[in-house]
Amino acid sequence: MSARFTGKVVLVTGGSAGIGRATALAFAREGATVVIAGRDEARLVAAVKEIEAAGGAADHVVADVSDAADAAGMVATTVRRHGGLHVAFNNAGVLGEVAPVADLAEDAWAAVIATNLTGVFLSMKHEIAHMRAHGGGAIVNVASNIGAHDRRPGLGAYAASKAGVSALTRTAALEAIGDGVRINAISPGATDTTMSLRPGETRAERDARIGAVTPAGRVGGTGEVAAAALWLASAEAGYLVGHDMVIDGGATA
């Protein structure tokens, strides 16, 4: 086991489940002190206990990234408790209502944009400010292969929000790299999380459905996405700036 992040403080939003939880665990295994943020404190506490049981160091902050005060407080609390912030993994996101654009309720649209896109903006705003003032850092944002790379009828709000994350990542990356803040994104495809399940669908049914249309023939693992995120955040990817790494088993190749 390597220790690429020993002595580093890592903030993971949406860190209590799915890709966020797997990535938080992976950072902790490689020596980081991980702070996970989310809206459900019980789930955050459970994730922290899982990391600690595996021998890692973890903490949690209750925060809604779509709220400006929460986003600012999330970063400030992380820095106050742990002395700094070196890496941020902005993962918090929702799928939202599945409906054609013509039928999509305005409040349903607004809710998806608020969490998936505005939440990344607000998180980065404060993460970049701290990192600029303290020697730099690395940020990895979670976009999606549905958005900048693919389309899916019924997911207009989700696709728009994730395409926005990809574009925002590239813009912020150019603005911040001169101050030592390196920003990239990942765009996962169908991954073994509850978000990839259709209503009433079992995991086996989901696996068969996705495997039939994905060149790799299977659903992606959360650990595979986590491994890519850790590499992007590490010194090994030090010359990668403003990149959006697609991890979808060849679905959009």
C-alpha positions in Angstrom: 0.0 0.0 0.0 1.4 3.4 -1.0 1.1 6.5 1.1 0.7 9.2 -1.5 -1.4 11.4 0.8 0.3 11.1 4.1 0.1 14.4 6.0 -2.6 15.7 3.6 -6.1 16.9 4.5 -8.7 15.8 2.0 -12.3 17.1 1.8 -14.9 14.8 0.1 -18.4 16.2 -0.6 -21.2 13.6 -0.9 -18.8 11.3 1.0 -21.3 9.1 2.9 -22.2 6.8 0.0 -21.3 5.5 -3.4 -18.4 7.0 -5.2 -17.8 9.5 -2.5 -17.6 6.9 0.2 -15.3 4.7 -1.8 -13.0 7.7 -2.6 -12.9 8.8 1.0 -11.8 5.3 2.1 -9.2 5.2 -0.6 -7.7 8.5 0.4 -7.6 7.4 4.0 -5.9 4.1 3.1 -3.1 6.2 1.5 -2.5 8.3 4.6 -4.8 11.3 4.3 -7.0 12.8 7.0 -10.4 12.7 5.3 -13.2 15.1 6.0 -16.5 14.0 4.5 -19.4 16.4 4.0 -23.0 15.8 3.3 -26.6 16.5 4.5 -27.3 13.3 6.4 -25.3 13.2 9.7 -26.2 9.6 10.5 -24.8 8.4 7.2 -21.7 10.6 7.6 -21.0 9.2 11.1 -21.3 5.7 9.7 -18.8 6.4 7.0 -16.4 7.9 9.4 -16.6 4.8 11.6 -16.0 2.6 8.6 -12.8 4.6 7.7 -11.6 4.5 11.3 -12.3 0.8 11.6 -10.0 0.3 8.6 -7.3 2.2 10.3 -7.8 5.6 8.7 -8.3 9.1 10.1 -11.7 10.8 9.3 -14.0 13.5 10.4 -17.4 14.8 9.1 -19.1 18.1 8.5 -22.8 18.5 7.9 -23.3 20.7 4.9 -25.5 21.3 1.9 -23.2 22.4 -0.9 -26.0 24.3 -2.6 -26.1 26.7 0.3 -23.5 29.4 0.1 -23.0 29.7 3.9 -22.7 25.9 4.3 -20.1 25.7 1.5 -18.0 28.4 3.1 -18.4 26.8 6.5 -17.5 23.4 5.3 -14.1 24.6 4.1 -13.5 26.8 7.1 -14.4 24.0 9.5 -12.1 21.6 7.8 -9.2 24.0 8.0 -9.9 25.0 11.6 -10.1 21.4 12.8 -7.2 19.9 10.8 -4.9 22.8 10.0 -5.3 23.0 6.2 -6.8 21.7 3.0 -4.7 20.0 0.4 -7.2 18.1 -1.8 -10.9 18.5 -2.5 -13.1 15.9 -4.2 -16.3 17.6 -5.2 -18.7 14.7 -5.6 -22.0 15.7 -4.1 -24.8 15.2 -6.7 -28.3 14.1 -7.4 -30.0 12.5 -10.4 -33.2 14.5 -10.0 -36.5 14.1 -11.8 -36.6 11.9 -15.0 -38.8 13.7 -17.5 -38.6 15.2 -21.0 -37.5 18.9 -21.0 -41.0 20.0 -22.0 -42.5 18.3 -19.0 -39.8 19.0 -16.4 -41.0 21.1 -13.5 -39.0 24.3 -12.9 -38.4 23.5 -9.3 -37.1 20.0 -10.3 -34.7 21.7 -12.7 -33.5 24.2 -10.1 -32.9 21.5 -7.5 -30.5 19.6 -9.8 -28.6 22.6 -10.9 -28.3 23.9 -7.3 -26.6 20.8 -6.1 -24.7 19.5 -9.1 -23.5 22.7 -10.6 -23.9 25.6 -8.1 -22.6 23.2 -5.4 -19.4 22.6 -7.3 -19.0 26.4 -7.9 -19.5 27.3 -4.3 -17.2 24.5 -3.0 -14.5 25.4 -5.4 -14.8 29.1 -4.7 -13.7 28.6 -1.1 -11.4 25.6 -1.7 -9.4 27.7 -4.3 -9.2 30.7 -2.0 -7.7 28.7 0.8 -5.3 26.7 -1.5 -4.1 29.9 -3.2 -3.2 31.4 0.1 -1.4 28.3 1.4 0.8 27.0 -1.4 -1.6 25.3 -3.7 -3.5 22.0 -3.9 -5.5 19.7 -6.1 -9.3 19.7 -6.8 -11.2 16.9 -8.6 -14.8 17.5 -9.6 -17.3 14.8 -10.5 -19.0 15.4 -13.8 -20.5 12.5 -15.8 -20.4 10.8 -19.1 -24.0 12.0 -19.4 -23.5 15.6 -20.2 -20.4 16.7 -22.0 -19.8 13.3 -23.5 -23.2 11.6 -24.0 -27.0 12.4 -23.8 -29.9 10.5 -22.3 -33.6 11.4 -23.0 -35.3 12.4 -19.7 -32.2 13.6 -18.0 -31.9 17.1 -19.3 -31.3 18.8 -16.0 -28.7 16.2 -14.9 -26.9 16.4 -18.3 -26.9 20.2 -18.3 -25.6 20.3 -14.7 -22.8 17.8 -15.4 -21.8 19.4 -18.7 -21.6 22.6 -16.7 -19.3 21.0 -14.2 -17.0 19.9 -17.0 -16.9 23.4 -18.5 -16.5 25.1 -15.1 -13.6 22.8 -14.3 -11.7 23.7 -17.4 -12.2 27.4 -16.8 -11.3 27.3 -13.1 -8.3 25.2 -13.9 -6.8 27.9 -16.2 -7.5 30.6 -13.7 -6.0 28.8 -10.7 -3.0 26.8 -12.0 -0.7 29.9 -11.8 -1.2 29.8 -8.1 -0.4 26.1 -7.8 -4.0 24.9 -7.6 -4.5 22.1 -10.1 -8.1 21.3 -11.1 -9.5 18.4 -13.1 -12.7 16.4 -13.4 -13.8 12.8 -13.8 -16.8 11.7 -15.8 -18.0 8.3 -14.6 -20.4 6.2 -16.6 -22.7 3.6 -15.1 -21.2 2.7 -11.7 -22.3 0.3 -9.0 -24.3 2.9 -6.9 -28.0 3.3 -6.2 -28.1 6.1 -8.7 -27.6 3.7 -11.6 -30.7 1.6 -10.5 -34.0 2.2 -12.2 -37.1 2.2 -10.0 -37.8 -1.4 -8.9 -34.7 -2.8 -10.6 -32.5 -5.3 -8.9 -28.7 -5.0 -9.1 -28.6 -8.2 -11.2 -31.1 -6.7 -13.7 -29.1 -3.4 -13.7 -25.9 -5.3 -14.4 -27.4 -7.2 -17.3 -29.0 -4.1 -18.8 -25.8 -2.0 -18.7 -23.5 -4.9 -19.5 -25.4 -5.4 -22.8 -24.7 -1.9 -24.1 -21.3 -1.2 -22.6 -18.2 -2.3 -24.6 -16.5 -3.5 -21.3 -19.5 -5.6 -20.7 -20.1 -4.6 -17.1 -20.9 -1.9 -14.6 -18.0 0.1 -13.2 -16.9 -0.3 -9.6 -16.8 2.6 -7.2 -13.2 1.6 -6.4 -12.2 2.0 -10.0 -13.5 5.6 -10.0 -11.9 6.3 -6.7 -8.5 5.1 -8.1 -8.8 7.5 -11.0 -9.7 10.4 -8.6 -6.7 9.6 -6.4 -4.3 9.6 -9.3 -5.6 12.9 -10.6 -5.1 14.4 -7.1 -1.6 13.0 -6.8 1.7 14.4 -7.8 1.9 11.7 -10.4 -0.7 13.7 -12.4 1.1 17.0 -11.8 1.1 18.1 -15.5 -2.6 17.3 -16.0 -4.6 20.5 -15.8 -8.3 21.1 -16.8 -8.8 17.5 -17.9 -12.1 15.6 -17.8 -11.3 11.9 -17.5 -14.1 9.7 -18.8 -14.4 6.4 -16.9 -17.3 4.5 -18.6 -16.1 1.2 -19.9 -15.9 2.5 -23.5 -19.6 3.6 -23.6 -18.7 7.0 -25.2 -15.4 6.0 -26.9 
